[in-house]
Amino acid sequence: MITQPSRHCTVELHAVPARIGHVRRMVSAQLRRWHLDALIDPVTLGVTELLANVHRHASPSKRCTVELCLLIGELTVSVHDDDPRLPRIRTAGNWETCGRGLALIAALSESWGMRPEGGGKVVWFTLPALTAAPGEARTVRSRWDPLPLDGAPARTPAETAHRSGVRGARVG
């Protein structure tokens, strides 16, 4: 179920792998409607990490709610679940294939946290909400745009569009 009064959106689900991709697409579509295209990558990455944690650790129901709230230039993304155990950030070894989720959330967000709520918990993160006019949504640059590799010459947006084979792309 999705509700969207103004700048608020919630999605209720069971955090199973088959649903996580569907939720990413719904979150992406909502961010496009709000003209927050520049936030799609960090938000979907963060939501994926939080839902993977619910899938892995919130037993047995894996029931949760993803919430997006846009308020005065800030987007708050939260995941509510029924497991009362608060997650903990840890340092994963180079050989480990998991254990970096909360560190990733901390790195991609402006702020983040967790709190007990009801019989479960909420884990949340915030991002600055950079909006643009509908025709300019793709030209908004954010701090998540890729940076040039060390030693590689920096390219202007026009050069990047040209080299990627995109012709007639509008760059700002």
Secondary structure, DSSP 8 states (H G I E B T S, - for coil): -EE-SSSEEEEEEE--HHHHHHHHHHHHHHHHHTT-GGGHHHHHHHHHHHHHHHHHHSTTT-EEEEEEEEETTEEEEEEEES-----------TT-SS--HHHHHHHHSSEEEEEEETTEEEEEEEEE-----GGGGGG---TTS----TTS----HHHHHHHTT--S----
